[in-house]
């Protein structure tokens, strides 16, 4: 099961949902405006993020700019409080399971949620299609 947290129903969120369901991945959706994150959940997201707050906080959002947070002086407790009261400071969507986290929609990064056996099968199928297509047109022959 993959969790997808969002605060806006923007194209990135919709693409991520479509991509995950298209790959047969079960997802749990959560609107952070309606169900704000707890302190424990924010700690969990920070633990999963490779680059800490850079992975989670949207520097370009109006909410982040309005809060005028100084990255060098803000405490973790102040950041947590800001996330709880203003979920729009978070990147959208936040997609994670118990080991991996991705923010936004990036096809290449999303692949980490596909089980390895399924990735290998998809890659094998793609190579077969390429092989058939190239042999049919006589342009490229794969060994």
Secondary structure, 3 states (H helix, E strand, C coil): CEEEEECCCCHHHHHHHHHHHHCCCCEEEEECCCCCCCHHHHHHHHHHCCCCHHHHECCCCHHHHHHCCCCCCCCHHHHHHHHHHCHHHECCCEEECCCCEEECCCHHHHHHHCCHHHHHHHHHHHHHHHHHHHHHHCCCCCC
